[in-house]
Amino acid sequence: MNIFAALNFLKSYKGFSVLLTVLFITASINFLGCDAKENKEPSDAQLKLDSIVAVEAQRVADSIAQQVADSIALAEKKAMIPDMIGKWTGSLDGRATTLTITSQTENTFSGTIVINYRQVSRKAVAGAINVENNKVSMRDTEKFRYAGTYSGTLSEDHLKFSGSHTITADNKSFSFSLTKK
């Protein structure tokens, strides 16, 4: 039986034809309705993925914000630390003195001090700055007769360093005053 004969056979059964049409339309509506419904509600897997992405994005944002805050705090701290590198001239116990700072890492520094005694004394020194109160402590790093410690204060403009030098061997103290050139 060919297809045309089958269609003619179905036309003779009008009730069957109507039923077939109703079934076709109902199936189409259900099919289209289900598809639209699936697109409107995300799956549990999609909800979990969205939640994970949101949590991770917040974690990254918080981490970046903390890094920025840390960088700003470090920059402010470094801005507060005076630059000690350079040549400081003046006197220690009335003798011409030159302090040359050659290295500085944050609040610690090192260099040499030259004091014009009868014989010129050239010695290595190392020190640290307390940025909260502009106090400077320094010490001779080599052993010699006049080796000792230096305690002083930096001026507000960080260009003058004055205080006292105490010789370790006999605990004698001498005042000094140096100006950065």
C-alpha positions as MATLAB code, in Angstrom:
seq = 'MNIFAALNFLKSYKGFSVLLTVLFITASINFLGCDAKENKEPSDAQLKLDSIVAVEAQRVADSIAQQVADSIALAEKKAMIPDMIGKWTGSLDGRATTLTITSQTENTFSGTIVINYRQVSRKAVAGAINVENNKVSMRDTEKFRYAGTYSGTLSEDHLKFSGSHTITADNKSFSFSLTKK';
ca = [
       0.000    0.000    0.000;
       1.432    3.280   -0.957;
       1.334    6.388    1.122;
      -1.506    8.041   -0.766;
      -3.720    5.072   -0.229;
      -2.948    5.176    3.494;
      -3.875    8.880    3.692;
      -7.154    8.262    1.864;
      -7.878    5.448    4.302;
      -7.301    7.805    7.262;
      -9.558   10.485    5.723;
     -12.390    8.063    5.825;
     -11.997    7.837    9.580;
     -12.548   11.491   10.464;
     -12.438   10.868   14.185;
      -9.069    9.176   13.877;
      -7.706   12.074   11.844;
      -8.846   14.612   14.438;
      -7.377   12.493   17.212;
      -4.079   12.256   15.376;
      -4.003   16.039   14.872;
      -4.768   16.709   18.553;
      -2.032   14.299   19.629;
       0.450   15.974   17.283;
      -0.364   19.470   18.605;
      -0.246   18.306   22.250;
       3.113   16.625   21.726;
       4.461   19.781   20.063;
       3.297   22.012   22.928;
       4.747   19.661   25.550;
       8.016   19.405   23.672;
       8.330   23.177   23.299;
       7.189   23.786   26.871;
       9.757   21.373   28.326;
      12.530   22.958   26.346;
      11.611   26.433   27.566;
      11.330   25.182   31.152;
      14.795   23.582   31.043;
      16.343   26.840   29.854;
      14.727   28.874   32.659;
      15.960   26.826   35.634;
      19.720   26.244   35.966;
      20.839   22.789   36.972;
      22.325   22.013   40.375;
      25.721   21.590   38.729;
      25.455   25.048   37.156;
      24.421   26.572   40.502;
      27.410   24.937   42.242;
      29.763   26.136   39.514;
      28.401   29.686   39.743;
      28.817   29.594   43.529;
      32.421   28.360   43.262;
      33.240   31.045   40.692;
      31.728   33.757   42.905;
      33.634   32.574   45.997;
      36.922   32.357   44.069;
      36.388   35.799   42.518;
      35.808   37.262   45.996;
      38.927   35.516   47.350;
      41.044   36.919   44.501;
      39.577   40.402   45.005;
      40.311   40.243   48.755;
      43.860   39.047   48.075;
      44.501   41.881   45.625;
      43.058   44.423   48.057;
      45.365   43.115   50.818;
      48.397   43.267   48.508;
      47.572   46.862   47.592;
      47.149   47.792   51.266;
      50.466   46.096   52.140;
      52.237   47.898   49.287;
      50.876   51.261   50.435;
      51.931   50.578   54.038;
      55.431   49.560   52.891;
      55.741   52.668   50.713;
      54.674   54.876   53.633;
      57.170   53.126   55.920;
      59.986   53.562   53.386;
      59.052   57.211   52.953;
      59.531   57.689   56.715;
      63.048   56.158   56.737;
      65.664   58.895   56.326;
      68.288   58.489   53.626;
      71.559   58.166   55.514;
      73.749   57.475   52.466;
      76.281   60.206   51.832;
      79.012   62.225   53.511;
      78.483   63.711   56.969;
      81.095   66.186   58.231;
      81.649   67.884   61.560;
      83.506   67.148   64.759;
      83.890   64.531   67.466;
      85.545   65.767   70.675;
      86.635   68.903   68.793;
      88.402   66.915   66.072;
      87.472   67.060   62.397;
      85.342   64.029   61.595;
      83.831   62.598   58.417;
      81.214   59.852   58.429;
      80.612   58.294   55.017;
      77.562   56.038   54.780;
      77.900   53.781   51.729;
      75.130   51.233   52.228;
      71.590   51.351   53.595;
      68.862   48.719   53.739;
      65.670   50.160   55.165;
      66.631   51.351   58.663;
      70.138   49.806   58.886;
      73.286   51.281   57.362;
      77.065   50.907   57.199;
      80.078   52.934   56.176;
      83.307   54.415   57.549;
      84.170   57.118   60.049;
      87.379   59.149   59.853;
      88.446   61.035   62.997;
      91.486   63.307   62.810;
      93.348   62.439   65.998;
      97.138   62.903   66.009;
      97.029   59.903   63.763;
      94.021   59.738   61.462;
      91.630   56.985   62.525;
      89.580   55.349   59.735;
      87.184   52.636   60.951;
      84.159   50.723   59.672;
      80.827   51.430   61.350;
      77.306   49.994   61.247;
      74.124   51.423   62.646;
      70.361   51.610   62.754;
      67.709   54.322   62.769;
      64.592   54.249   64.938;
      62.152   56.046   62.631;
      59.616   56.614   65.406;
      61.881   58.959   67.378;
      64.749   59.767   64.928;
      67.269   58.113   67.273;
      70.390   56.659   65.677;
      72.651   54.033   67.206;
      75.961   53.158   65.607;
      79.003   51.077   66.548;
      82.554   50.545   65.386;
      82.716   47.143   63.702;
      86.484   46.722   64.094;
      88.458   46.458   67.331;
      90.869   49.283   68.126;
      91.775   51.445   71.095;
      88.965   53.994   70.625;
      86.283   51.555   69.432;
      82.876   52.154   70.883;
      79.272   53.096   70.292;
      77.589   56.220   68.972;
      74.163   57.364   70.170;
      72.469   60.360   68.708;
      69.484   62.051   67.185;
      68.705   63.131   63.647;
      67.270   66.597   63.169;
      63.725   66.923   61.811;
      65.088   67.650   58.320;
      67.411   64.592   58.607;
      70.489   66.683   57.777;
      72.122   66.885   61.237;
      73.239   63.997   63.417;
      74.476   64.783   66.919;
      75.035   62.840   70.099;
      77.801   61.093   72.008;
      80.498   58.513   71.300;
      81.342   56.173   74.189;
      84.650   54.307   74.118;
      84.035   50.730   75.202;
      87.457   50.181   76.868;
      87.255   53.008   79.426;
      83.599   54.133   79.170;
      84.614   57.720   78.288;
      82.090   59.755   76.303;
      82.671   62.507   73.767;
      80.088   64.613   71.983;
      79.834   64.796   68.209;
      77.904   66.828   65.688;
      77.752   66.002   61.980;
      75.983   67.634   59.043;
      75.080   65.862   55.806;
      76.695   67.352   52.717;
];
